[in-house]
Amino acid sequence: MNKIVLTIAVAVSVVLSVVRALNKPFWYDELLTLYVCSLRSPLEQWQALLRGADGAPPAFYWITSLLAWLPINPHLAYRLPAVAGWGLALIGVYVFLSRRLGSMLGLCGSLLLALSPVAMYATEARPYGLMLGLTAFAAICWQRLEDGKRWTFLLAVSLLILTSVHYLAPLIVLCFAEAELLRSAHARSIRRSAWGAFILSAIPPILTSPILLTMNREIGHSFWSKPHVSDIPSYWGASLAVTPGTIVVLLPICLFLLLREIGQPSGPGQPAVAARQSERMLSVALLLLPLQGFLLAIAVDGGFHPRYVQTFIVGGCCALPLLMEKFSEGTVKLIAACLLLVLAVPGGYRIAANRGAVTAELHGRSVPALAALAQVEDTRTPLVVSDELQYLEALYYGGKPAADRLYYLGTKEMFSRFGMDVYDRPAAIIPAQNSHTLGVIDFLRDHTTFSVLASSKHPLNWVPEYLIKHGWRMEFRSVIDGGILYAAVPPARVETSASW
């Protein structure tokens, strides 16, 4: 019966993900994925990543590129790795918990994951949804290493793929290693198969280290999201949609209860106890993943964002059922029923409401740069877009007519001065014939009549500031959702020798 309920829950959650994927326009990070995948060969993708085009390892784009060939809506095709990873994570948490705690608590863990805010990563063309699935599957394989060699092989493959799709994935392998160390200490034996899989997973990060080192050297110091001690509670709170204060109170309590059980002694004659305690340790290690990511980012002076370590939710959804182990069967069933209702009823309604109109939002959505183009009366007048995010969005949804009139300006030096990390991405990932990405001086040398779409985000709103500084006048035209449209009026003598 529990397996039937699980099937229904997974089906509802995955179908919801598909519906969202079809309805949701690509946002900036996803567009980076699309443009890197659109490059003609793995070598071109590698070279673009070396130039700072995006922040994931090449294997992620290779996997996504393969699925993008499917004859389906591209908003789903590019997001299929995330959708598949999400479904695998839901099943994986259930299977992992059911082996030790029974199917009812396994169901509770899976439902907790399905209802978590992390579900948003199931509809993003980024590595995060795939990482969730691979982490949960690796946990199943690690748990069953003594059941046959096939589990060793599957563990090695899952960890290899995991460390191939995100640069912080080795921290997840470290969580498994911490749990395995505890198991070895309790059981007084070493499982060479586990350590062999962990060591093998280091190969992808080593091979792609030139990209990571170049990226950290070029933009690490100016990355838009830097780690701060005061933000530590929010690294959990952002993925759980709770306040940092709630995290400060509840996380230590949860960790204390789990660690108290782990600290109970066991011996070589108690393999079941050693296995149980090591599985708890895996949950604890995954729960502490945001802290590990924060410390690494501090050590290398790199960027850090909560979504890079959202895989901690797998540990959290395993930890809560572990703490519920001593609850009565009736209490557990009541909790599972409530969770299922919260998932199934609203989820079923959303599926029914979106049926037959899954691309309506895409066609009706106003892209700021395209809306600005429509308000520029002279179709020969170029439009300079200050915000790289809006520029890439308009290129994708506006096609060649938009690309012929849109310009994106900037230099590495300029972006460094503004503390930004996006200096050369359009030039790195979009072929020259499909876009206009120029330095400021080069553009002003050839154009004296143009419009400017200024961003509502101050760090990206540098173009009007630069022009005013060098004698240009910005005439207000209209307010666009996400920015302001200006007509640029040149000074008596256009400055073409100015520099930053």
C-alpha positions as CSV (number, residue, x, y, z in Angstrom):
1,M,0.0,0.0,0.0
2,N,2.8,2.4,0.9
3,K,4.4,1.8,-2.5
4,I,1.2,2.8,-4.2
5,V,0.9,6.0,-2.2
6,L,4.6,6.7,-3.0
7,T,3.9,6.2,-6.7
8,I,1.0,8.6,-6.6
9,A,3.0,11.2,-4.7
10,V,6.0,10.9,-7.1
11,A,3.7,11.1,-10.1
12,V,1.9,14.2,-8.8
13,S,5.2,16.0,-8.0
14,V,6.9,15.1,-11.3
15,V,3.9,16.0,-13.4
16,L,3.8,19.3,-11.5
17,S,7.4,19.8,-12.3
18,V,6.7,19.2,-16.0
19,V,3.8,21.6,-16.0
20,R,6.0,24.3,-14.3
21,A,8.8,23.6,-16.8
22,L,6.5,24.2,-19.7
23,N,4.9,27.3,-18.2
24,K,8.0,29.1,-16.9
25,P,10.2,31.2,-19.2
26,F,13.9,30.7,-19.0
27,W,15.7,33.0,-16.6
28,Y,19.2,34.3,-16.8
29,D,21.2,31.3,-15.4
30,E,19.1,29.0,-17.6
31,L,19.8,31.1,-20.7
32,L,23.5,30.7,-19.9
33,T,23.0,26.9,-20.0
34,L,21.1,27.2,-23.3
35,Y,23.8,29.3,-25.0
36,V,26.6,27.1,-23.9
37,C,24.8,24.0,-25.0
38,S,24.1,25.7,-28.4
39,L,27.9,25.9,-29.2
40,R,28.8,23.4,-31.9
41,S,31.3,21.2,-30.2
42,P,32.5,20.1,-26.7
43,L,35.8,22.0,-27.5
44,E,33.9,25.2,-28.2
45,Q,32.0,24.8,-24.9
46,W,35.3,24.1,-23.1
47,Q,36.8,27.3,-24.5
48,A,33.7,29.4,-23.7
49,L,33.8,28.1,-20.1
50,L,37.5,29.1,-19.9
51,R,36.4,32.6,-20.8
52,G,33.9,32.7,-17.9
53,A,30.7,31.9,-19.9
54,D,29.2,30.0,-17.0
55,G,30.0,28.3,-13.7
56,A,29.3,24.6,-14.2
57,P,31.7,21.9,-15.5
58,P,31.5,20.8,-19.1
59,A,29.8,17.5,-18.5
60,F,26.6,19.2,-17.4
61,Y,26.3,20.9,-20.7
62,W,27.1,17.7,-22.6
63,I,24.3,15.9,-20.8
64,T,21.8,18.7,-21.3
65,S,22.8,19.1,-25.0
66,L,21.9,15.4,-25.7
67,L,18.5,15.8,-24.2
68,A,17.9,19.2,-26.0
69,W,17.8,17.2,-29.3
70,L,14.5,15.6,-28.2
71,P,11.6,16.8,-30.4
72,I,9.7,18.4,-27.5
73,N,9.2,21.9,-26.2
74,P,12.7,23.3,-25.4
75,H,11.5,24.7,-22.0
76,L,11.0,21.0,-21.0
77,A,13.9,19.5,-23.0
78,Y,16.6,21.6,-21.3
79,R,15.0,21.0,-17.9
80,L,14.7,17.2,-18.3
81,P,17.9,16.5,-16.3
82,A,16.4,18.4,-13.4
83,V,13.0,16.8,-13.7
84,A,14.5,13.3,-13.8
85,G,16.8,14.1,-10.9
86,W,13.9,15.3,-8.9
87,G,11.9,12.1,-9.4
88,L,15.0,10.0,-8.6
89,A,15.5,12.0,-5.4
90,L,11.9,11.4,-4.2
91,I,12.2,7.6,-4.8
92,G,15.8,7.5,-3.4
93,V,14.9,9.1,-0.1
94,Y,12.0,6.6,0.3
95,V,14.2,3.6,-0.5
96,F,17.1,4.8,1.7
97,L,14.9,5.3,4.8
98,S,12.7,2.2,4.2
99,R,15.6,-0.2,4.6
100,R,16.2,0.8,8.2
101,L,13.0,2.5,9.4
102,G,10.2,0.8,7.4
103,S,8.2,2.0,4.5
104,M,5.9,4.4,6.4
105,L,8.8,6.6,7.6
106,G,10.4,6.3,4.2
107,L,7.2,7.7,2.8
108,C,7.2,10.6,5.2
109,G,10.8,11.4,4.1
110,S,9.8,11.4,0.5
111,L,6.8,13.6,1.1
112,L,8.8,16.1,3.1
113,L,11.1,16.4,0.1
114,A,8.2,16.8,-2.3
115,L,6.8,19.6,-0.2
116,S,10.0,21.5,0.3
117,P,10.8,24.7,-1.5
118,V,13.7,23.0,-3.1
119,A,11.1,21.6,-5.6
120,M,11.8,24.7,-7.6
121,Y,15.1,23.2,-8.7
122,A,13.1,20.5,-10.5
123,T,12.2,23.0,-13.1
124,E,15.5,24.7,-13.8
125,A,18.0,24.0,-16.6
126,R,20.8,24.0,-14.0
127,P,22.6,21.1,-12.3
128,Y,20.8,21.3,-8.9
129,G,17.8,19.0,-9.6
130,L,20.2,16.4,-11.1
131,M,22.4,16.7,-8.0
132,L,19.5,15.9,-5.7
133,G,18.7,12.7,-7.6
134,L,22.3,11.6,-7.8
135,T,22.9,12.2,-4.1
136,A,19.9,10.2,-3.1
137,F,20.8,7.4,-5.4
138,A,24.4,7.4,-4.2
139,A,23.0,7.0,-0.6
140,I,21.1,3.9,-1.6
141,C,24.1,2.4,-3.3
142,W,26.4,3.2,-0.3
143,Q,23.9,1.7,2.1
144,R,23.9,-1.6,0.1
145,L,27.6,-2.0,-0.7
146,E,27.7,-5.3,1.1
147,D,24.8,-6.7,-0.9
148,G,26.8,-7.2,-4.1
149,K,29.4,-5.7,-6.5
150,R,26.8,-4.1,-8.6
151,W,26.1,-1.5,-5.8
152,T,29.8,-0.6,-5.8
153,F,29.7,0.0,-9.5
154,L,26.5,2.1,-9.3
155,L,28.0,4.1,-6.4
156,A,31.1,4.9,-8.4
157,V,29.1,5.9,-11.5
158,S,26.6,8.1,-9.5
159,L,29.5,9.9,-7.7
160,L,31.4,10.3,-11.0
161,I,28.4,11.9,-12.6
162,L,27.8,14.0,-9.5
163,T,31.2,15.5,-9.4
164,S,31.1,16.0,-13.2
165,V,28.1,18.4,-13.0
166,H,29.0,20.8,-10.2
167,Y,32.3,22.1,-8.8
168,L,31.0,21.9,-5.2
169,A,29.8,18.3,-5.6
170,P,33.1,16.9,-4.0
171,L,31.8,18.3,-0.7
172,I,28.9,15.8,-1.0
173,V,31.4,13.0,-1.5
174,L,33.1,14.3,1.6
175,C,29.9,13.8,3.5
176,F,29.8,10.1,2.4
177,A,33.5,9.8,3.4
178,E,32.7,11.2,6.9
179,A,29.9,8.6,7.3
180,E,32.1,5.8,6.1
181,L,34.8,6.8,8.5
182,L,32.3,6.4,11.4
183,R,31.2,3.1,10.1
184,S,34.8,1.9,9.8
185,A,35.5,3.0,13.4
186,H,32.4,1.2,14.8
187,A,32.8,-1.9,12.7
188,R,36.6,-1.9,12.9
189,S,36.9,-2.8,9.3
190,I,37.5,-0.8,6.1
191,R,35.3,-1.2,3.0
192,R,37.8,-0.7,0.1
193,S,34.9,-0.6,-2.4
194,A,33.5,2.6,-0.8
195,W,36.9,4.3,-0.7
196,G,37.6,3.3,-4.2
197,A,34.4,4.9,-5.4
198,F,35.2,8.1,-3.4
199,I,38.7,8.3,-4.9
200,L,37.4,7.7,-8.4
201,S,35.0,10.6,-8.0
202,A,37.9,13.0,-7.8
203,I,38.8,12.5,-11.5
204,P,36.3,14.9,-13.0
205,P,37.2,17.8,-10.7
206,I,40.9,17.3,-11.5
207,L,40.3,17.2,-15.2
208,T,38.2,20.4,-15.2
209,S,40.3,22.2,-12.6
210,P,41.8,24.6,-15.3
211,I,38.3,26.0,-15.9
212,L,37.6,26.4,-12.2
213,L,41.0,28.0,-11.4
214,T,40.7,30.4,-14.3
215,M,37.1,31.4,-13.3
216,N,38.1,31.9,-9.7
217,R,41.2,34.0,-10.7
218,E,39.2,36.2,-13.1
219,I,35.9,36.7,-11.2
220,G,36.2,35.1,-7.8
221,H,37.1,38.4,-6.1
222,S,34.2,40.3,-7.7
223,F,31.6,37.5,-7.7
224,W,28.1,38.9,-7.0
225,S,27.4,36.6,-4.1
226,K,30.2,36.4,-1.5
227,P,30.1,34.4,1.7
228,H,29.5,36.3,5.0
229,V,29.4,35.0,8.5
230,S,26.2,36.9,9.2
231,D,24.5,35.0,6.3
232,I,25.2,31.5,7.6
233,P,21.7,30.8,9.0
234,S,20.2,32.0,5.7
235,Y,22.0,29.3,3.8
236,W,19.6,26.8,5.3
237,G,16.7,29.2,5.6
238,A,16.7,30.2,1.9
239,S,16.1,26.6,0.8
240,L,13.6,25.9,3.5
241,A,11.7,29.2,3.3
242,V,12.1,29.8,7.0
243,T,13.7,32.7,8.9
244,P,17.4,32.6,9.9
245,G,16.2,32.8,13.6
246,T,14.2,29.6,13.1
247,I,17.3,27.9,11.8
248,V,19.4,29.1,14.7
249,V,17.0,27.5,17.1
250,L,16.0,24.2,15.4
251,L,19.1,23.1,13.6
252,P,21.2,22.7,16.7
253,I,18.4,20.7,18.4
254,C,18.1,18.4,15.4
255,L,21.9,17.9,15.2
256,F,22.1,17.2,18.9
257,L,19.4,14.5,18.8
258,L,21.1,12.8,15.9
259,L,24.6,13.0,17.3
260,R,23.5,11.7,20.6
261,E,22.3,8.4,18.9
262,I,25.5,8.3,16.9
263,G,27.7,8.5,20.0
264,Q,26.3,5.3,21.4
265,P,29.0,2.6,21.4
266,S,29.0,-0.5,19.2
267,G,31.4,-3.3,18.4
268,P,32.5,-5.6,15.6
269,G,29.7,-8.0,16.6
270,Q,27.0,-5.3,16.0
271,P,27.1,-4.5,12.2
272,A,23.5,-3.4,12.2
273,V,24.2,-0.8,14.9
274,A,27.3,0.4,13.0
275,A,25.3,0.7,9.8
276,R,22.4,2.6,11.5
277,Q,24.8,5.1,13.1
278,S,26.7,5.7,9.9
279,E,23.5,6.4,8.1
280,R,22.6,8.9,10.8
281,M,26.1,10.4,10.3
282,L,25.4,10.8,6.6
283,S,22.3,12.7,7.4
284,V,24.2,15.0,9.8
285,A,27.0,15.5,7.3
286,L,24.6,16.5,4.5
287,L,22.7,18.8,6.8
288,L,26.0,20.6,7.5
289,L,26.8,20.9,3.8
290,P,26.0,24.7,3.7
291,L,28.6,25.2,6.4
292,Q,31.2,23.2,4.5
293,G,30.5,25.2,1.4
294,F,30.8,28.5,3.2
295,L,34.2,27.5,4.7
296,L,35.5,26.4,1.3
297,A,34.4,29.7,-0.3
298,I,36.1,31.7,2.4
299,A,39.3,29.6,2.0
300,V,39.6,30.2,-1.7
301,D,38.0,33.7,-1.8
302,G,35.3,32.5,-4.1
303,G,31.6,33.1,-4.6
304,F,28.9,31.2,-2.7
305,H,25.1,31.0,-2.9
306,P,22.7,28.7,-1.0
307,R,21.5,27.0,-4.1
308,Y,25.0,25.5,-4.6
309,V,24.5,23.4,-1.5
310,Q,20.8,22.9,-1.6
311,T,21.5,19.1,-1.6
312,F,21.6,19.3,2.1
313,I,17.8,18.9,1.9
314,V,18.3,15.2,1.2
315,G,20.0,14.9,4.7
316,G,17.2,17.0,6.3
317,C,14.4,14.8,4.8
318,C,16.3,11.7,6.1
319,A,17.0,13.3,9.5
320,L,13.4,14.0,10.5
321,P,12.1,10.5,9.9
322,L,15.2,9.2,11.8
323,L,14.1,11.4,14.8
324,M,10.5,10.0,14.4
325,E,11.7,6.4,14.7
326,K,10.2,6.0,18.2
327,F,6.8,7.5,17.3
328,S,3.9,5.2,17.4
329,E,2.7,3.6,14.1
330,G,-0.6,5.6,14.3
331,T,1.2,8.9,14.7
332,V,3.5,8.2,11.8
333,K,0.5,7.2,9.6
334,L,-1.3,10.4,10.6
335,I,1.7,12.5,9.7
336,A,2.1,10.7,6.3
337,A,-1.6,11.2,5.5
338,C,-1.4,15.0,6.2
339,L,1.7,15.4,4.1
340,L,0.1,13.5,1.2
341,L,-3.0,15.6,1.4
342,V,-1.0,18.8,1.3
343,L,0.9,17.6,-1.7
344,A,-1.9,15.9,-3.7
345,V,-4.9,18.3,-3.4
346,P,-3.2,21.6,-4.4
347,G,-0.9,19.7,-6.8
348,G,-3.8,18.0,-8.6
349,Y,-5.7,21.3,-8.9
350,R,-2.6,23.0,-10.5
351,I,-2.2,20.1,-13.0
352,A,-5.9,20.3,-14.0
353,A,-5.8,24.1,-14.2
354,N,-2.8,24.1,-16.5
355,R,-3.9,21.3,-18.8
356,G,-4.1,22.5,-22.4
357,A,-2.5,25.9,-21.8
358,V,1.0,25.0,-20.8
359,T,2.7,27.7,-22.9
360,A,0.3,30.6,-22.4
361,E,2.7,32.4,-20.0
362,L,5.6,32.1,-22.4
363,H,3.7,33.8,-25.2
364,G,2.1,36.5,-23.1
365,R,5.2,37.4,-21.1
366,S,6.7,40.9,-21.6
367,V,10.5,40.8,-22.0
368,P,11.8,44.2,-21.0
369,A,14.2,44.7,-23.8
370,L,11.7,43.6,-26.4
371,A,9.1,46.0,-24.9
372,A,11.6,48.8,-25.1
373,L,12.3,48.0,-28.8
374,A,8.6,48.3,-29.5
375,Q,8.7,51.9,-28.1
376,V,11.6,53.1,-30.2
377,E,9.9,54.6,-33.2
378,D,12.8,54.4,-35.7
379,T,13.4,50.8,-36.4
380,R,17.0,51.6,-37.4
381,T,17.9,53.0,-34.0
382,P,20.0,50.7,-31.9
383,L,19.0,49.9,-28.4
384,V,21.8,49.5,-25.8
385,V,20.8,47.2,-23.0
386,S,22.6,47.9,-19.7
387,D,21.5,44.6,-18.0
388,E,23.2,41.5,-19.4
389,L,20.4,39.4,-18.0
390,Q,17.8,41.3,-20.0
391,Y,20.0,41.3,-23.1
392,L,20.3,37.5,-23.2
393,E,16.6,37.1,-22.5
394,A,15.7,39.4,-25.4
395,L,18.1,37.6,-27.8
396,Y,16.4,34.2,-27.0
397,Y,12.8,35.3,-27.1
398,G,13.2,38.0,-29.8
399,G,15.3,36.1,-32.3
400,K,17.2,37.7,-35.2
401,P,15.0,40.8,-35.5
402,A,15.9,41.7,-31.9
403,A,19.5,40.7,-32.2
404,D,20.0,43.1,-35.2
405,R,19.1,46.1,-33.1
406,L,20.2,45.2,-29.6
407,Y,23.7,46.0,-28.2
408,Y,25.5,45.0,-25.0
409,L,28.5,47.1,-24.0
410,G,31.3,46.4,-21.6
411,T,34.9,45.6,-20.9
412,K,36.6,43.4,-18.4
413,E,38.1,46.5,-16.7
414,M,34.7,48.2,-16.5
415,F,33.0,45.3,-14.8
416,S,35.9,44.9,-12.4
417,R,35.4,48.5,-11.3
418,F,31.8,47.9,-10.6
419,G,32.5,44.7,-8.7
420,M,30.7,42.5,-11.1
421,D,31.5,39.0,-12.5
422,V,29.8,39.1,-15.9
423,Y,32.3,40.9,-18.0
424,D,32.5,38.8,-21.1
425,R,29.7,36.3,-21.1
426,P,27.7,37.3,-24.1
427,A,30.9,37.5,-26.2
428,A,32.0,34.1,-24.8
429,I,28.9,32.2,-25.6
430,I,27.0,33.9,-28.4
431,P,28.5,33.8,-32.0
432,A,29.4,37.3,-33.2
433,Q,27.0,37.1,-36.1
434,N,24.1,36.5,-33.7
435,S,24.8,39.4,-31.3
436,H,26.4,42.8,-30.9
437,T,28.8,42.8,-27.9
438,L,31.2,45.7,-28.0
439,G,33.4,47.8,-25.8
440,V,32.0,51.2,-25.0
441,I,34.6,53.2,-27.0
442,D,34.1,51.0,-30.1
443,F,30.3,51.5,-30.0
444,L,30.5,55.3,-29.5
445,R,32.9,55.6,-32.3
446,D,30.3,54.3,-34.8
447,H,27.0,55.4,-33.2
448,T,25.8,58.8,-32.2
449,T,22.1,58.1,-32.3
450,F,20.7,55.3,-30.0
451,S,18.5,54.5,-27.1
452,V,19.4,53.0,-23.8
453,L,17.5,50.6,-21.6
454,A,18.8,51.3,-18.1
455,S,18.5,48.6,-15.5
456,S,16.6,49.0,-12.3
457,K,19.5,47.2,-10.6
458,H,22.2,49.7,-9.7
459,P,25.4,47.7,-10.4
460,L,24.1,46.9,-13.9
461,N,23.0,50.5,-14.6
462,W,26.4,51.7,-15.6
463,V,25.7,52.8,-19.2
464,P,23.8,56.0,-18.4
465,E,26.3,56.9,-15.7
466,Y,29.2,56.5,-18.1
467,L,27.5,58.5,-20.9
468,I,26.5,61.4,-18.5
469,K,30.1,61.4,-17.2
470,H,31.4,61.9,-20.7
471,G,29.0,64.7,-21.7
472,W,26.0,62.8,-23.1
473,R,22.4,63.8,-22.1
474,M,19.9,61.1,-21.2
475,E,16.3,62.0,-22.3
476,F,13.6,60.1,-20.5
477,R,11.2,58.2,-22.8
478,S,9.3,55.7,-20.6
479,V,9.3,53.3,-17.7
480,I,9.7,49.7,-18.7
481,D,9.0,46.8,-16.3
482,G,12.6,46.2,-15.1
483,G,14.1,49.4,-16.3
484,I,13.9,52.9,-17.8
485,L,14.1,53.8,-21.5
486,Y,16.2,56.8,-22.5
487,A,17.2,58.4,-25.8
488,A,20.9,59.2,-25.8
489,V,21.8,62.8,-27.0
490,P,25.4,63.2,-27.9
491,P,27.7,66.0,-26.7
492,A,29.0,68.6,-29.2
493,R,32.1,66.5,-29.6
494,V,31.8,62.8,-29.1
495,E,34.6,61.5,-26.9
496,T,36.2,58.4,-28.4
497,S,39.4,58.5,-26.5
498,A,38.0,58.3,-23.0
499,S,39.0,55.3,-20.9
500,W,38.3,53.9,-17.6
